Amino acid sequence: MLERRLIKEHLERSVCYKCGSSLEQAKLLTISDAPMAFLAHAVCPKCHGQSMVTVTTQGSGTIPLVSDLLGEEIKKFMMENSVSYDELLSLHRALEKNSIWKLLLKKDKKTVKKPKA
């Protein structure tokens, strides 16, 4: 776990991708706090631009990553299994045959349980 002082120093030197303001006072939601790296969702105090911030002890320092996900969403999806190539290929093939709306409608029909007579 990185020292808070080190994290603060890196954030002082980091700037918002949107407005260029310092991220020193950014609202942070910790995603991961490991011995060698700190990952957080940052919200700029000036323009409310959102990005992911990684602070490392070795070399790279602070690396902002622009994201449209909220911090809670990132935490949720980090724990999910990754999508396999086969699953992605199956989805691609299905989308070549039908629109996404038709596929979602089919799924909804399958999940609706019919009452017993």
Secondary structure, DSSP 8 states (H G I E B T S, - for coil): ---HHHHHHHHHH-B-TTT--BSTT-EEEEEEE-SSEEEEEEE-TTT--EEEEEEESSS--EEEEE-SS-HHHHHHHHTS----HHHHHHHHHHHHHS-HHHHHHHHHHHHS-----
